[in-house]
Amino acid sequence: MTDYIVRATAAEAQIRAFACTTRQLVEKARQAHNTSPVVTAALGRLLSAGAMMGTMLKGEKDILTLQIKGDGPVNGLTVTADSNANVKGYANVPDVILPANSIGKLDVVGAIGQGVLSVIKDMGLKEPYVGQTVLQTGEIAEDLTYYFATSEQVPSSVGLGVLMEKDNTVKQAGGFIIQLMPFAEDSVIDKLEQNLSKVSSVTSLLDAGNTPEQMLELLLEGLNPEITDTMTTAFRCNCDKQRVEKALISIGKAELQSMIDDGEEIEVNCHFCNSHYKFSVDELKDLYRRAK
């Protein structure tokens, strides 16, 4: 099944909701970066959130970046998404190995540690919008719930999960974001809270075979949910050799000359998808000629 996101409203537009299944894109990220299980879980949660939050962007060219910087061994995570739910990301230290936490689960909190969550929205203005909050738990979903409440003043509930197979491939991944509109009535809020209290975890819902639509039916039971849109989501990087050439040209003639003088081919690595681009000395000379 292809990864996808559903968007919905409920309680006569007093609630807006998103849910996604992202197993393939999280597995693709795992393969690209050769992440350990705990890092796959952490990065997978942030990728799922990024994909859903990307669809909240208004403009076709708007870009969302989610960045976590922590004092745990993973050091930090970065994810970017566009409005078409194309998402990419990486962990600063991809191979962290930690013992399971006290309830026998992957210790994402221990991997991330204490730190800061940044949400950066580049909407083509002079300066991007940047919202920052201190990490509350390191569980990512709870940190995003806190971010929405404090930085965007939108009461929200975020659920994210990644379930691993015994061979360390991704078995299930996905999540939901449910947000209350300013005019939400108390009775709607009470019913939503009641529904949320019945849900144990995103991974248990997905592993029981629930689709994103069925997840929202459970979460929004009794609130007349209506699916408004369905869109595919994928791990997709927009890097290519041409873009890397432009980046190399931009570093200037002196730096390029230094590389040429070394007399060795160079290799440039894309952080986001781990693609490698090689440039021979002759190619570097050509870039030097094109540089200012």
N, C-alpha and C positions, 0 to 999 in steps of 0.2 A: 504493500500500500504506500502510495506517495505521501510524503509529509505535507500537511496542510493546516491552515488556521481557519477557524470559523469566527465570525463576528455576530453578535446578537444584541438585541435590546430586550428588556423585560419590564413588567409592571408599568406599562404605558410610558416607556422611555425614561422611567425613573432610575433605571439601571442600564449600564452598557457592559458587555462582557465579551471576552475573547478566550478561546481555548485552542490548543494545538497538539498535534502529535509530531514528534521531531526525531524519531529513532534514526532515520537514514542520515540526516544532516549531522547529528551528534556522532554517529559512527564514522562519517567521512572526516570530521574534525579529529577524531581519535586516531584514525589511520594517518592523516596528514602530519600530525604532531607526535605520534607514538606516545600518547599520554598514558600515565598510570591510571588505575581504576579511580582513585580518589580525585585526580585532576580531571579525568573524563566527566565525573559526576559534577564537579564544580563548574567546569567550562560549559558542559551540556546544559546546566540550569541557566547560565547567563545567556547562552545562545538562544534558548527557547524564549526567555524573556525579551531579548533583543528583537527576535523575529516578530513577536506580538506587538511590542512597543513601536517597531518600525512602521507597522500598518496604521499607527495613530498619527503619523506625520501627514501633513496636508499636501506639501508640494512634491512633484515628481522627482525633483533632484535633491530633496532634503535627506540629510544623513544623520543617523543617531549613533552615538558612541556611548557604551557603558564601560566604565573602568573601575575596577576594584584594586586598591593598593592596600596590602596588609603586611603585618610583621610575621606572618606564618611562613612556612618553607616554600609555598608556591609563589610568594613574593607579590604576585598580582595577576589579574586577568583583564584582557581587553577584547571587547566585541563591538563590531559595527554592523549596522543594518540600514537598508533603504526602505522606501515606502512600499516596495513590491515584495517585501519579506525575504529579500536576499540577505544572507547573514554570513559573517566570517569572524574568526576570533582566534586568540592564542593565549596560552599561559606563559608567564615569564620563566617558570621552572616546570617543565612538563612531566618530569619523571619522579615526582615526590611519592614516597611509599610511607604510609603511616599505619599503625595498628587500628583495628576497628574501634569505634567509640563505645561508650558504656552500654548501648543497646544493640551492639553488634552490627552497626551500619558503618558505611564509609564515612570517615571523619572529615567532612568538608570544612566544618568550623575550625578544626585544628590545623588544616592545610592553609586556610586563609588568615586566621589570626585576627588581631584587632587592626582597624584601619579606616579607610574612607571609601565611600561609593560616590562616583561622579557620573552624572548624566549630561552628556553634551549633545545639543541639537544644533546642527549647522543648517540653517534655513536660507542660506544665500545672502544674509545680511552682513554688515561690516564685521560684527562680532557674533560668534555663536552664543546660544544660551547655555549656561553652565549651572547645574544644580548639584550641590554637594551635601552629603549627610555622613555622619559618623556611623560606621557599621554597628548595628545593634546586637546582632547575634552571629553573623558570618554564615547564616543559613541561606543567604541570597534572597529567597522569596520573602522572608520577614523583613530583610533590609530594604527591599523594593517597596513593600507595603508601607514602611516607615517613610521612605522617600516621597511616595505619592502624597501621603498625609501632610508632611511638613513642607516640602518644597513646592508642590503643585496644589496643595489644599484640596485634594480629591480623596475622600475616604475610599480605600480600596482593600481588596483581599487578593493576594498573589499566592498561587501554589505552583511549585516547580518540582520536577523529579526526574532522576535518571536511574534506571535499574540495569545492573550489569549481569551478563551471563558468567558461568564459571570459567569460560575461556577468555574472559575480560573484554569480549565484544559487547556492544550495547544491545540489551534486550528490549527495553522500553525507554522512551523519553518524551516529555511534553509538559504541559502546564496550562494554567488559566489565570486570567486577570479579570476581576469583577469590580466595577466602580459605581459608586452612588452619585447621582446628579444632585445638585444643591437643593432641589425641591423634593427630594425623596421623603415620603411620609414615614412616620415612626413604625406603622404596621408593616410596611415593606422592609424596613431595616430589621425589624424583629424576625420576620419570616426568613430573610436571607441569613441572618446569624444562626437561626435554628438549623437551616439546611447545611450551612458550612460546618456546624458542630458534628454533623453525622458523617462527614467525609474524613477518612483516616489519612490518606495520602494520594497524591497524583499517581504515583507508580502502582499502587494497589488498584486504582480505578482502571488504568491502562492495561495492567496485567490481567484484569478480569475481562478484558476484551472490549471495554468501552471506547467508543469513538469520541472525538471532540464534541460532536453534537450531543451524544448521550451524557457526557460529563456535564455539559451545560444544562441538560434536562434535569439531572439530579441536583445540581447546585441552585437552579432557579425553579425548582418544583413549586407549583402553586402560584407562580408569579408571571404566568403567560409569556414564556420566552419566545422570541421570534428571531430566527436566523436571518441576518440581513446580507451576509456576504460570505463566500468561501474562496480562499486563495491558497495556491501552493506556496511552500516555503522551501528553501534549499541553502546548503552551504555553498556559497559561490563567491569566488574572489575575482576582482576585475583587474588583477595584475597581468601584464604581458611584457614581452621584451621591449616593445616600443615605449611603454611607460617607464621601464627601468632605464632605458636610454636617456629619456628626458631628465630623470632624476640625476643621472651621472653627468649630463651636460650642465645641469644647474649647479654642480659643486665647483665649477670653474676650471680654467685652463691650468692653473698651477698644480691643483690636486691631480688632474688627469695626466699632466706631464710627469708627475712623480710616479704614477702607476705605470706609465709607458717606460720610464727609465728603469723600473724594476725588471722589465723584460719578461714578465710572467703573465699568463692569462689570469683574469680575476673571476671570481664567482660571487654573484649578488643573490642573497636569500630573501624571499618575501616572508615577513613575520607572520602574516595572516594565514597563508596556506602552505608555507614551507616549500614553495616552488624555487628551483635554483636556475639562475640565468648566468651563462658563461660568456665572457667577452675576451676575444684574442687581442694581442697587442695591436694588430692591424685595425681591429674594430675600435679600440681605444683611440688610435690615431685619427680615425674618421670622426669620432665624437669630439676630439680635441679641435679638429678643423671647424666643426659646427658650433663649438662653444664660443661665448663672447669674452 
